[in-house]
């Protein structure tokens, strides 16, 4: 985290009382910091989703060139210990 800086903000009394009721006067800073971070992240995501930039580019994922179904089959075979023909590989003996 970069250096911490003070920021003087004005908060309406009714909102401050609600925050205090939730987190107590000693929890204000942490609550406001967490809330601000979440809102910044939410707004960045919304900005990205509303932009014209694609979230996915085919050239970034050559493993999917044969289609997603083939890729999923391959991953499943690998995780289940199966070979390319779908046959189960012999289990390794424990030493």
C-alpha positions as CSV (number, residue, x, y, z in Angstrom):
1,X,0.0,0.0,0.0
2,X,1.3,3.5,-0.8
3,X,1.6,5.9,2.1
4,X,-1.5,6.7,4.0
5,X,-2.9,10.2,3.8
6,X,-5.5,12.0,5.7
7,X,-8.7,13.1,3.9
8,X,-11.1,15.5,5.5
9,X,-14.6,14.6,4.5
10,X,-18.0,15.8,5.6
11,X,-20.7,13.2,6.4
12,X,-24.3,14.0,7.2
13,X,-25.1,13.3,10.9
14,X,-27.8,10.7,10.1
15,X,-25.4,8.7,8.0
16,X,-22.7,8.9,10.6
17,X,-25.1,7.6,13.2
18,X,-26.0,4.7,11.0
19,X,-22.4,3.8,10.4
20,X,-21.7,4.0,14.1
21,X,-24.7,1.8,14.8
22,X,-23.2,-0.8,12.5
23,X,-19.5,-0.7,13.3
24,X,-19.1,1.7,16.3
25,X,-17.2,5.0,16.3
26,X,-13.8,3.1,16.4
27,X,-14.7,1.2,13.2
28,X,-15.6,4.2,11.1
29,X,-12.3,4.5,9.2
30,X,-12.1,0.8,8.4
31,X,-15.7,0.7,7.3
32,X,-15.4,3.8,5.0
33,X,-12.1,2.5,3.6
34,X,-13.6,-1.0,2.8
35,X,-16.7,0.6,1.3
36,X,-14.7,3.0,-0.8
37,X,-12.5,0.2,-2.2
38,X,-15.6,-1.9,-3.1
39,X,-17.2,1.0,-4.8
40,X,-14.0,1.9,-6.8
41,X,-13.7,-1.8,-7.9
42,X,-17.5,-1.8,-8.9
43,X,-17.2,1.3,-10.9
44,X,-14.0,0.1,-12.7
45,X,-15.8,-3.1,-13.6
46,X,-18.9,-1.2,-14.9
47,X,-16.6,1.0,-16.9
48,X,-14.9,-2.0,-18.4
49,X,-18.2,-3.8,-19.1
50,X,-19.6,-0.7,-20.9
51,X,-16.4,-0.3,-23.0
52,X,-16.0,-1.5,-26.5
53,X,-12.8,-3.5,-25.6
54,X,-13.4,-7.3,-25.9
55,X,-12.9,-9.3,-22.7
56,X,-11.7,-12.3,-24.7
57,X,-9.4,-12.6,-27.6
58,X,-9.0,-15.9,-29.4
59,X,-5.3,-15.4,-30.0
60,X,-4.7,-15.3,-26.2
61,X,-6.2,-18.8,-25.9
62,X,-4.7,-21.1,-28.5
63,X,-5.7,-24.2,-26.4
64,X,-9.3,-23.5,-27.4
65,X,-8.6,-23.5,-31.2
66,X,-10.2,-27.0,-31.5
67,X,-13.3,-25.8,-29.7
68,X,-14.3,-25.7,-26.0
69,X,-15.8,-29.2,-25.9
70,X,-12.5,-30.8,-27.0
71,X,-10.6,-28.7,-24.5
72,X,-12.9,-29.7,-21.7
73,X,-12.6,-33.4,-22.7
74,X,-8.9,-33.1,-22.6
75,X,-8.8,-31.5,-19.2
76,X,-11.2,-34.1,-17.8
77,X,-9.1,-36.9,-19.1
78,X,-6.0,-35.4,-17.6
79,X,-7.6,-34.9,-14.2
80,X,-9.1,-38.4,-14.2
81,X,-5.8,-40.0,-15.1
82,X,-7.0,-41.2,-18.5
83,X,-4.9,-41.4,-21.6
84,X,-5.7,-39.9,-25.0
85,X,-7.9,-42.8,-26.0
86,X,-10.0,-42.4,-22.9
87,X,-8.6,-45.5,-21.3
88,X,-7.6,-45.3,-17.6
89,X,-3.9,-45.3,-17.0
90,X,-2.6,-48.0,-14.6
91,X,-2.3,-46.7,-11.0
92,X,1.2,-46.1,-9.7
93,X,2.4,-48.4,-7.0
94,X,3.2,-46.7,-3.7
95,X,6.8,-47.2,-2.5
